[in-house]
Amino acid sequence: MRTRLWTSVGCAALVLGCSSDGTSGGSAGASAHGGAANGGSAGASAGSGSGNAGASTGGATNGGAAQSGSANGGATNGGAAQSGSANGGAAQSGSGGSNAGGAAGGSAAGAAGTAGGSAATCTSSTAGYKLIWSDEFSGPAGTAVDGSKWTFDVGGTGWGNNELEYYTNSTNNAALDGSGNLVITAKEQDMGGKKYTSARLKTQGIKTFTYGRIEARMKISQGQGLWPAFWMLGEDIADNPWPACGEIDIMENVGKEPNIIHATLHGPGYSGGEGPTKQYMLSAPVASAFHVFAVEWEPNTIRWYVDDTLYSTKTKSDIPSSASWVYDHPFFIIMNLAVGGSWPGNPDGTTTFPQQLQVDYVRVCQK
């Protein structure tokens, strides 16, 4: 069993590394991040994308892919516009041709490029989910994330895990790439007494969720000492310190286990190494491609998915009989790229920097 010490910092408490999962029989690297942070401005927009993407009026709110429909599921009504795009193609493809059989008039120039956007959806095969919130990370390269959706934890306290990074809110560590991704970058850079910088984004104080499918499409970092994570904490953490507030780890990876992700719950009486956990092993390094990581969270049940493959289900029966199931209240979303710490260990001579956690989207669907 691997163990790690979680010293009380802010709202954090004692945590011990990974435990064996009684269901799977394999050792699992359970973690707990803890730590509250300042709230942000209230309010977040609903899911991006137009319900009739690809319509003749010229495309979705966030623009569109060059192909008809998007990679995330295609337009509701089909893909490219039937007629001119918002950028000014002809009113009807082929209009303007001469009666004598001259060349047909110009087609809707660029229609697919500007009108191919689609309504974002969650990728679940489970019927009945509807998108209620998302960030597709559309915007010019180098710009900051949408401040109406995300805020940051800032500092280099070690975050209860003896981590080595200093988290910033700078575009140096978290910025859009201009291709529809958020890139969280860990750099070998001195700041605040730490040797590395990175970023930790959250919806705390802005948007919380109770139940639903919470998913992100990500391409994670790789290398010894890197620790990317996508997770949630109970919104009451300031008044109900961790682990009583509850923690849902949707995806964690430690670089020394390149093919493995971890899914874990932390609550009062079953945190750290005692948290119900499960590993999922991919056939190739997780960092080699984008993957969709998700939970479907319902009263008394949480299910974990990788690329829409169910690999773990936890219910009240998975926690000690004397403990409380603390997952029936609002939670906020967190995603971060940590460097070092008691669980992943520190970077070594094989670790290269900068390292990136790329996020194509984060979406929340509910029934």
BAZAKE-107511 format. One record per residue (C-alpha): residue number from 1; x, y, z. Coordinates in nm, 3 decimals, padded with zeros to 5 digits. Example, Ala and Ser with C-alpha at 12.3 -4.5 7.8 and 13.67 -1.06 7.14 Angstrom:
BEGIN
    i       xx       yy       zz
    1   01.230  -00.450   00.780
    2   01.367  -00.106   00.714
END
This chain:
BEGIN
    i       xx       yy       zz
    1   00.000   00.000   00.000
    2   00.128   00.343  -00.089
    3   00.061   00.610   00.171
    4   00.082   00.984   00.173
    5   00.044   01.233   00.453
    6  -00.218   01.504   00.427
    7  -00.134   01.772   00.679
    8  -00.419   01.999   00.773
    9  -00.405   02.302   00.544
   10  -00.708   02.529   00.525
   11  -00.996   02.287   00.481
   12  -00.782   01.980   00.427
   13  -00.725   01.698   00.671
   14  -00.533   01.374   00.704
   15  -00.512   01.155   00.394
   16  -00.326   00.835   00.324
   17  -00.229   00.750  -00.037
   18  -00.387   00.459  -00.221
   19  -00.577   00.161  -00.099
   20  -00.674  -00.171  -00.243
   21  -01.014  -00.178  -00.403
   22  -01.213  -00.456  -00.245
   23  -01.414  -00.505  -00.562
   24  -01.132  -00.525  -00.811
   25  -00.867  -00.671  -00.585
   26  -00.601  -00.436  -00.720
   27  -00.417  -00.162  -00.538
   28  -00.550   00.180  -00.630
   29  -00.389   00.519  -00.592
   30  -00.663   00.702  -00.412
   31  -00.594   01.065  -00.353
   32  -00.762   01.354  -00.188
   33  -00.700   01.708  -00.286
   34  -00.906   01.903  -00.033
   35  -00.848   02.268   00.027
   36  -01.109   02.537  -00.018
   37  -01.061   02.857  -00.209
   38  -01.216   03.192  -00.264
   39  -01.550   03.209  -00.436
   40  -01.596   03.389  -00.762
   41  -01.864   03.589  -00.933
   42  -02.198   03.419  -00.951
   43  -02.364   03.287  -01.260
   44  -02.253   03.077  -01.553
   45  -02.398   03.049  -01.895
   46  -02.572   02.743  -02.016
   47  -02.414   02.498  -02.257
   48  -02.264   02.647  -02.567
   49  -02.365   02.564  -02.918
   50  -02.685   02.619  -03.109
   51  -02.967   02.371  -03.103
   52  -03.000   02.400  -03.481
   53  -02.637   02.414  -03.566
   54  -02.573   02.400  -03.935
   55  -02.892   02.586  -04.015
   56  -02.904   02.823  -04.310
   57  -02.884   03.122  -04.084
   58  -02.515   03.072  -04.051
   59  -02.399   02.843  -03.777
   60  -02.374   02.794  -03.408
   61  -02.286   03.038  -03.138
   62  -01.930   02.914  -03.115
   63  -01.866   02.887  -03.483
   64  -01.818   02.551  -03.644
   65  -01.578   02.290  -03.761
   66  -01.485   02.272  -04.126
   67  -01.664   01.941  -04.156
   68  -02.040   01.918  -04.139
   69  -02.131   01.854  -03.780
   70  -01.878   01.857  -03.503
   71  -01.656   01.584  -03.366
   72  -01.870   01.585  -03.057
   73  -02.177   01.443  -03.210
   74  -02.284   01.635  -03.518
   75  -02.535   01.909  -03.573
   76  -02.891   01.854  -03.469
   77  -03.026   01.925  -03.816
   78  -02.746   01.803  -04.025
   79  -02.410   01.988  -04.077
   80  -02.334   02.256  -04.331
   81  -02.588   02.519  -04.426
   82  -02.813   02.456  -04.717
   83  -02.756   02.805  -04.841
   84  -02.508   03.081  -04.782
   85  -02.322   03.102  -04.457
   86  -02.311   03.398  -04.224
   87  -01.995   03.498  -04.403
   88  -02.184   03.568  -04.716
   89  -02.220   03.282  -04.965
   90  -02.481   03.287  -05.238
   91  -02.843   03.257  -05.136
   92  -02.880   02.928  -05.316
   93  -02.608   02.695  -05.428
   94  -02.596   02.706  -05.804
   95  -02.793   03.026  -05.837
   96  -02.698   03.277  -06.101
   97  -02.629   03.026  -06.377
   98  -02.719   03.139  -06.732
   99  -03.008   02.998  -06.927
  100  -02.763   02.901  -07.196
  101  -02.599   02.652  -06.970
  102  -02.319   02.870  -06.845
  103  -02.132   02.794  -06.529
  104  -02.353   02.757  -06.229
  105  -02.351   03.037  -05.982
  106  -02.125   03.021  -05.682
  107  -02.208   02.787  -05.403
  108  -02.230   02.907  -05.047
  109  -01.865   02.983  -05.005
  110  -01.732   02.864  -04.675
  111  -02.070   02.742  -04.560
  112  -01.937   02.428  -04.395
  113  -01.663   02.618  -04.224
  114  -01.886   02.872  -04.059
  115  -02.212   02.688  -04.023
  116  -02.096   02.341  -03.924
  117  -02.115   02.395  -03.552
  118  -02.330   02.162  -03.348
  119  -02.513   02.160  -03.022
  120  -02.277   02.022  -02.758
  121  -02.397   01.704  -02.593
  122  -02.268   01.462  -02.334
  123  -02.131   01.141  -02.481
  124  -02.325   00.904  -02.259
  125  -02.510   00.616  -02.416
  126  -02.765   00.654  -02.136
  127  -03.085   00.808  -02.266
  128  -03.245   01.111  -02.114
  129  -02.950   01.338  -02.035
  130  -02.962   01.699  -02.151
  131  -02.679   01.950  -02.149
  132  -02.718   02.214  -01.876
  133  -02.367   02.367  -01.862
  134  -02.044   02.347  -02.056
  135  -01.725   02.516  -02.160
  136  -01.599   02.435  -02.509
  137  -01.289   02.658  -02.466
  138  -01.338   02.848  -02.789
  139  -01.133   03.164  -02.828
  140  -00.809   03.308  -02.961
  141  -00.480   03.144  -02.871
  142  -00.323   03.280  -02.555
  143  -00.643   03.418  -02.402
  144  -00.767   03.340  -02.054
  145  -01.054   03.110  -01.968
  146  -01.405   03.247  -01.927
  147  -01.412   03.418  -01.589
  148  -01.788   03.372  -01.567
  149  -01.727   02.996  -01.550
  150  -01.389   02.946  -01.383
  151  -01.182   03.083  -01.100
  152  -00.842   02.972  -00.966
  153  -00.669   02.843  -00.659
  154  -00.346   03.041  -00.623
  155  -00.045   02.962  -00.408
  156   00.221   02.714  -00.315
  157   00.107   02.569   00.015
  158   00.166   02.209  -00.089
  159  -00.213   02.164  -00.086
  160  -00.196   01.902   00.187
  161   00.002   01.666  -00.036
  162   00.357   01.808  -00.022
  163   00.315   01.920  -00.383
  164   00.598   02.116  -00.544
  165   00.410   02.357  -00.770
  166   00.296   02.715  -00.724
  167  -00.049   02.757  -00.876
  168  -00.105   03.081  -01.067
  169  -00.400   03.244  -01.243
  170  -00.179   03.355  -01.531
  171  -00.217   03.269  -01.898
  172   00.141   03.150  -01.859
  173  -00.010   02.840  -01.697
  174  -00.371   02.825  -01.821
  175  -00.475   02.958  -02.161
  176  -00.679   02.872  -02.468
  177  -00.482   02.735  -02.762
  178  -00.701   02.878  -03.038
  179  -00.804   02.529  -03.150
  180  -01.082   02.472  -02.899
  181  -00.873   02.352  -02.606
  182  -00.776   02.481  -02.267
  183  -00.410   02.404  -02.197
  184  -00.293   02.382  -01.836
  185   00.087   02.400  -01.843
  186   00.327   02.294  -01.569
  187   00.663   02.464  -01.602
  188   00.999   02.435  -01.432
  189   00.993   02.789  -01.300
  190   01.076   02.941  -00.962
  191   00.788   03.118  -00.792
  192   00.684   03.167  -00.432
  193   00.959   02.941  -00.306
  194   00.854   02.657  -00.538
  195   01.046   02.518  -00.835
  196   00.743   02.469  -01.060
  197   00.433   02.661  -01.168
  198   00.099   02.524  -01.283
  199  -00.275   02.596  -01.259
  200  -00.578   02.469  -01.071
  201  -00.917   02.582  -01.203
  202  -01.254   02.543  -01.033
  203  -01.617   02.649  -01.048
  204  -01.637   02.718  -00.674
  205  -01.843   03.026  -00.598
  206  -01.966   03.038  -00.957
  207  -02.149   02.716  -01.040
  208  -02.230   02.400  -00.848
  209  -02.407   02.081  -00.945
  210  -02.612   01.814  -00.770
  211  -02.634   01.490  -00.971
  212  -02.592   01.442  -01.343
  213  -02.325   01.333  -01.586
  214  -02.006   01.535  -01.543
  215  -01.750   01.474  -01.814
  216  -01.438   01.617  -01.975
  217  -01.244   01.526  -02.285
  218  -00.876   01.551  -02.197
  219  -00.526   01.461  -02.304
  220  -00.318   01.433  -01.992
  221   00.047   01.499  -01.912
  222   00.310   01.227  -01.886
  223   00.620   01.166  -01.679
  224   00.736   01.087  -01.329
  225   00.605   01.331  -01.071
  226   00.313   01.462  -01.278
  227  -00.038   01.439  -01.132
  228  -00.329   01.555  -01.351
  229  -00.677   01.539  -01.198
  230  -01.043   01.607  -01.274
  231  -01.254   01.602  -00.958
  232  -01.522   01.760  -00.739
  233  -01.560   01.889  -00.383
  234  -01.870   01.962  -00.175
  235  -01.955   02.330  -00.188
  236  -01.986   02.342   00.192
  237  -01.616   02.276   00.245
  238  -01.559   02.610   00.418
  239  -01.814   02.528   00.688
  240  -01.787   02.149   00.672
  241  -01.414   02.079   00.633
  242  -01.280   01.797   00.422
  243  -01.351   01.508   00.419
  244  -01.696   01.573   00.566
  245  -01.787   01.785   00.264
  246  -01.719   01.492   00.031
  247  -01.487   01.447  -00.266
  248  -01.549   01.273  -00.598
  249  -01.234   01.197  -00.798
  250  -01.346   01.151  -01.158
  251  -00.996   01.096  -01.299
  252  -00.650   01.096  -01.149
  253  -00.323   00.974  -01.295
  254   00.023   00.962  -01.145
  255   00.298   00.967  -01.403
  256   00.473   00.658  -01.271
  257   00.162   00.460  -01.375
  258   00.127   00.572  -01.738
  259  -00.159   00.335  -01.832
  260  -00.371   00.369  -01.517
  261  -00.636   00.611  -01.400
  262  -00.796   00.615  -01.056
  263  -01.154   00.682  -00.944
  264  -01.217   00.740  -00.575
  265  -01.463   00.871  -00.316
  266  -01.355   01.047   00.003
  267  -01.589   01.114   00.293
  268  -01.598   01.114   00.672
  269  -01.461   00.784   00.796
  270  -01.344   00.668   00.452
  271  -01.093   00.920   00.321
  272  -00.745   00.875   00.179
  273  -00.644   00.511   00.173
  274  -00.984   00.413   00.311
  275  -01.179   00.575   00.029
  276  -01.367   00.336  -00.203
  277  -01.156   00.331  -00.518
  278  -01.105   00.155  -00.850
  279  -00.833   00.151  -01.113
  280  -00.880   00.138  -01.487
  281  -00.593   00.026  -01.708
  282  -00.577   00.136  -02.071
  283  -00.394  -00.062  -02.337
  284  -00.174   00.238  -02.418
  285  -00.042   00.526  -02.205
  286  -00.328   00.753  -02.105
  287  -00.127   01.051  -02.230
  288  -00.106   00.914  -02.583
  289  -00.454   01.033  -02.685
  290  -00.760   01.231  -02.582
  291  -01.007   01.041  -02.362
  292  -01.347   01.122  -02.216
  293  -01.356   01.087  -01.837
  294  -01.697   01.098  -01.671
  295  -01.916   01.016  -01.375
  296  -02.289   00.960  -01.373
  297  -02.397   01.070  -01.029
  298  -02.738   00.983  -00.888
  299  -02.882   00.959  -00.539
  300  -02.703   00.672  -00.364
  301  -02.502   00.573  -00.675
  302  -02.199   00.705  -00.868
  303  -02.069   00.539  -01.187
  304  -01.733   00.606  -01.355
  305  -01.661   00.591  -01.728
  306  -01.365   00.613  -01.964
  307  -01.463   00.678  -02.326
  308  -01.819   00.578  -02.232
  309  -01.704   00.243  -02.091
  310  -01.839   00.181  -01.742
  311  -01.565   00.053  -01.511
  312  -01.671   00.135  -01.155
  313  -01.994   00.174  -00.958
  314  -02.006   00.284  -00.595
  315  -02.310   00.296  -00.367
  316  -02.380   00.337   00.002
  317  -02.292  -00.030   00.046
  318  -01.929   00.052  -00.045
  319  -01.871   00.278   00.253
  320  -01.850   00.171   00.620
  321  -02.190   00.102   00.772
  322  -02.122   00.361   01.042
  323  -02.025   00.631   00.789
  324  -02.233   00.888   00.605
  325  -02.291   00.904   00.230
  326  -02.216   01.274   00.168
  327  -02.297   01.303  -00.204
  328  -02.652   01.440  -00.197
  329  -02.571   01.810  -00.203
  330  -02.405   02.057  -00.445
  331  -02.045   02.006  -00.557
  332  -01.811   02.220  -00.765
  333  -01.570   02.106  -01.038
  334  -01.190   02.123  -01.022
  335  -00.919   02.037  -01.274
  336  -00.550   02.078  -01.213
  337  -00.201   01.959  -01.298
  338   00.005   01.902  -00.985
  339   00.380   01.846  -00.974
  340   00.526   01.613  -00.715
  341   00.374   01.517  -00.385
  342   00.362   01.225  -00.149
  343   00.167   01.002  -00.386
  344   00.322   01.057  -00.730
  345   00.668   01.132  -00.594
  346   00.889   01.405  -00.732
  347   01.004   01.461  -01.088
  348   01.336   01.297  -01.170
  349   01.590   01.296  -01.449
  350   01.342   01.134  -01.687
  351   01.079   01.407  -01.646
  352   01.066   01.679  -01.910
  353   00.905   02.023  -01.888
  354   00.685   02.193  -01.982
  355   00.404   01.940  -01.940
  356   00.044   01.996  -02.045
  357  -00.306   01.890  -01.952
  358  -00.520   01.966  -02.259
  359  -00.896   02.000  -02.209
  360  -01.123   01.991  -02.513
  361  -01.439   02.053  -02.311
  362  -01.611   02.015  -01.977
  363  -01.984   01.934  -01.987
  364  -02.259   01.869  -01.736
  365  -02.581   01.693  -01.840
  366  -02.882   01.615  -01.626
  367  -03.204   01.421  -01.672
END
